[in-house]
Each structure stands twice: as structure tokens, then as C-alpha cells.
């Protein structure tokens, strides 16, 4: 009973994203799949190989897309991946390094042991030339090859990155970050100042290298912002957002998105004052709380991922109805999970979710 005409559903979905209006067919849907979902869905033989073997990765992406299309009529994962060389990761430029382990996704690890290491990191970062640091040597030749073969110019006009709190935990370490913001505020103020400046320079380097025109708007993913008390967030992280928005999303109605799938409700008033106008927060935060604290923000959520994965049909439907009743009547809701779709979520449960939005989310 939960089947839909998915071709019609997704075509209609494209017409539903105009915010804060009910002059559209229904509440729109986003399905935020990620690598964790793919690994479980295709029973992948090696996660490490997935990240290091391009042909294998694209084959697994196609396999998952085939399964997904058969079930719910969409293809999500990249099947072409024209560029074989990417810009250097900002956090790695700033001192973190990648770690890979079988069975998981890559994560960024710190080498910082004490506050003296942070001082050295700041001193080094101040001297970085982002136009040189942002790209591996082979990136320029790869860019030229792809543009020549495809006839399509590489475009880095759209901007976004992980947020300041999460970048700090990757570069300095999570425990170190929590201790240093309490015990070494002057050093940490300098750290966040150089983080901000170099982030702006990094984006400017990407724009320049691709001769891209800035498309105003900025997205931030900052799961670990929940670790910061409000006064510390205002002191260390808010200036980062202020500067980034001023540079890349200067108009109040420019897209300013923050994803933080954690219990960070204590920061919502600050984010509201910063002009964040699209949000995807943790599953413990009720959509009515978000609407009260951030009345001008489009709420992307708030289906708990484990409810979608483990819940009964009635539980999933009731949660969809809850979100629509709390935040969808004014047109300011995008129905999605509070965080990514959890690994192991069945297509049957996703079908129930889509059916419920289609049934109860109409204007």
C-alpha cells in the first residue's frame, strides 16, 4: 500500500522547494544517502579499496544506484567522477592527516599533543600561500584534460565546507579542543582567527584557479559544534561564520545552511542572529523548538535516522506527520532525516517515508 509512481513523485518534488510558501504541491523531500548506507546496501568487500580504487568505487556506486532506482526511482551516487585529482583538503593543509581503516569511512586525525603544538601550527598557517597549497602538482594538468575532453569548464562557484568547531577537533583533536578553549583562550582565539583567514583564502584560490564566478550562498557541516557552550561558540566560532557569510553569502536572503546532527539546540539563538536560514539539526531537537528559535529558517528534518531504519510503519508515519504539523504548514519544511540516512535502512521503510510525505504533506 506504500508504493508510489516514483517518476511522477520526483518530477513533482522539483517543484516543491520554494521556501515559505504554500503555493506548491506539497512538502519537498531530500534523501541524504552517504557512504555508510552504500557499504551496507551492496555488502562491499573492502571500504579501503572503495576510497583508493576509482574504477571499483564507480562500479559500487552504479550497483547501489541500480538497486535504488529499482526500489524508489532515483540514482544518487556519482557514476562518472571525471576529475581523478581533487584539491588538497583544507584541514590537511592546516595540519591534520587522513586515516583509513577497513569497514569504515575515512576520518581526519590530529598530531597536536599540547598547546605549544598549537602555537607552532598557528605560526606555520600564517605563512601558507593557499594558491600554492590548495592543489596537488598534477591537479592543473588534470583540470585541463577534463575540460578539453568534456568541453565543460570546471566550476567552483558554489561554496561550502565543514564548520569551525568540527575543523578544530580534526586539526587539534577533540579533547584538546575542549580543554584549550577553557584553559588557553588567547591561543585559541588566534587559532580560530587564522582558521578563518585561511578558509577565505582557500575558497578564493579555488575560484581563481577555475576562473569561476561566485554563486552567493554557503553551506556548513559542523557536527561537533555541540561541544561548545554558547559563550565559547560566540567567542571562537561565530566570528568565522560572520566572515564567511560576509564573503560568500553577503545578502540576508542568500543561502546560509548549517548541518549539525547533534544535540546543539543551545546554539540555535546564535545561529539565528548570524542569519542562518536553512538548518538540519540533531534528532533529539523537536522541529517546534527549531521553529521557535529560528523562525526564518527552512527546517531540513527532523526524522530521527534510527526511527526511519528501525521503526514500524506507524512510527515512521507519525513522525512525518509530527514534523509537518510542527514546521510544514508555513511551507518552511524539507522532509528529511536529522542527519544522514542510517546504514541498514531498508528501501521498504524509505517507501513508507515517501508515501507519508505524499499523503500528509500536500498544500
Buried (B, 14 or more C-beta within 10 A) or exposed (E): EBEBEBEEBBEBBEEBEEBEEBEBBBBBBEBBBBBBBBBBBBEBEBBEEBBEEEEBBBBBBBBBBEBBEEBBBBEBBEEEEEBEBEBBBBBBBBBBEEEEEEEEEBEBEBEBEEBEBBBEBBEEBEEBEBBEBBBEEEBEEBBEBBBEEEEEEBEBBBBBBBBBBBBBBBBBBBEBBBBBBEEBEEBBBBBBBBBBBBBBBBBBBBBEBBEBEBBBBBBBBBBBBBBBEEEBBBBBBBBBBBBBBEBBBEEEEBBBBBBBBBEBBBBBEBBBEBBBBBBBBBBBBBBBBBBEBBEBBBBBBBBBBBBBBBBEBEBBBBBBBBBBEBBBEEBBBBBBBBBBBBBBBEEEBBBBBBBBBBBBBEE
